[in-house]
Amino acid sequence: MDEDKKKAAKEADTDDEGEDAAKEEKEEDDDEEELIPVFVEARRLFNHHEVLPNDEVELKWTECQPEPLRTFLVDDMGFNPDRVKPNPEADKKRAAKRKAEKEAEKAKKKKGKGGGKKK
């Protein structure tokens, strides 16, 4: 009879181990279901990105530094050295032209906001 009790206890232990293994497999399946595809996370980051308030951001524009710019573009970013020819004078001319165009647009808008028809 003692042998019957030992067999029953052994079978009960084996059943418990089987249940534990089934629980572990179920938990692993749950973990796999919780995996989020990369594109979903990328979409979330794109749509709900962190934004700094305006009062925390300070932009400071300085004169162009041609050599560090060329070093960055060619050495660090792999641009073709023949195509990267910093020309500060041409950049200044383009910037002045853009500024003049913007001021002309502002003046044109102000002139057009005069109100109704003149009598």
C-alpha positions in Angstrom: 0.0 0.0 0.0 2.9 2.4 0.7 4.0 1.8 -2.8 0.6 2.8 -4.1 0.8 6.0 -2.1 4.3 6.7 -3.5 3.1 6.1 -7.0 0.1 8.4 -6.5 2.4 11.1 -5.0 4.8 10.8 -7.9 2.0 11.1 -10.5 0.7 14.1 -8.7 4.2 15.7 -8.8 4.4 14.9 -12.5 1.0 16.5 -13.1 2.1 19.6 -11.3 5.2 19.8 -13.4 3.1 19.5 -16.5 0.8 22.2 -15.4 3.8 24.5 -14.5 5.3 23.9 -18.0 1.9 24.7 -19.6 1.7 27.9 -17.5 5.2 28.9 -18.6 4.3 28.3 -22.2 1.2 30.3 -21.9 3.2 33.2 -20.3 5.7 33.1 -23.1 2.8 33.2 -25.6 1.5 36.3 -23.8 4.9 37.9 -23.9 5.0 37.3 -27.7 1.6 38.8 -28.1 2.8 42.0 -26.3 5.5 42.5 -28.8 4.9 45.7 -30.8 6.1 45.9 -34.4 8.8 48.4 -35.1 6.6 50.4 -37.5 3.9 50.9 -34.9 6.5 52.3 -32.5 8.0 54.5 -35.2 4.5 55.8 -36.1 3.8 56.6 -32.4 7.1 58.5 -32.1 6.4 60.4 -35.3 2.8 61.4 -34.3 3.5 61.9 -30.6 7.0 63.2 -30.4 8.5 65.3 -27.6 8.4 69.0 -28.2 10.3 71.6 -26.2 8.4 74.8 -25.3 9.4 77.9 -27.1 10.9 79.5 -24.0 13.4 76.7 -23.7 14.7 76.9 -27.3 17.2 79.6 -28.3 18.5 79.7 -31.8 21.7 81.7 -32.5 22.7 82.3 -36.1 26.4 83.1 -36.8 28.5 83.6 -39.9 29.2 80.6 -42.1 32.5 78.9 -41.3 33.6 77.3 -44.6 36.3 75.0 -43.5 34.5 73.3 -40.6 31.4 73.0 -42.9 33.5 71.4 -45.7 35.2 69.0 -43.1 31.8 68.0 -41.8 30.2 67.4 -45.2 33.2 65.6 -46.8 34.8 63.7 -43.9 31.9 63.0 -41.6 28.9 62.7 -44.0 30.7 61.3 -47.1 29.9 64.0 -49.6 31.9 64.3 -52.8 34.8 66.8 -52.2 34.6 68.1 -55.8 30.9 69.1 -55.3 31.4 70.7 -51.9 33.1 74.1 -52.5 32.1 76.5 -49.7 31.8 79.9 -51.2 31.0 82.4 -48.4 30.6 85.4 -50.7 28.0 83.6 -52.9 26.2 82.5 -49.7 26.1 86.1 -48.4 24.7 87.3 -51.8 22.0 84.7 -51.8 21.1 85.5 -48.2 20.9 89.2 -48.9 18.8 88.5 -52.0 16.4 86.4 -49.9 16.2 89.0 -47.3 15.4 91.7 -49.8 12.7 89.5 -51.4 11.1 88.9 -48.0 11.1 92.6 -47.2 9.5 93.4 -50.6 6.8 90.8 -49.9 6.1 92.4 -46.5 5.9 95.9 -48.0 3.6 94.6 -50.7 1.2 93.0 -48.2 1.1 96.2 -46.1 0.3 98.2 -49.1 -2.5 95.9 -50.0 -4.1 96.1 -46.6 -5.1 99.7 -46.9 -8.8 98.9 -46.4 -11.7 99.5 -48.8 -11.9 101.6 -52.0 -10.7 105.2 -52.1 -13.2 107.8 -53.2 
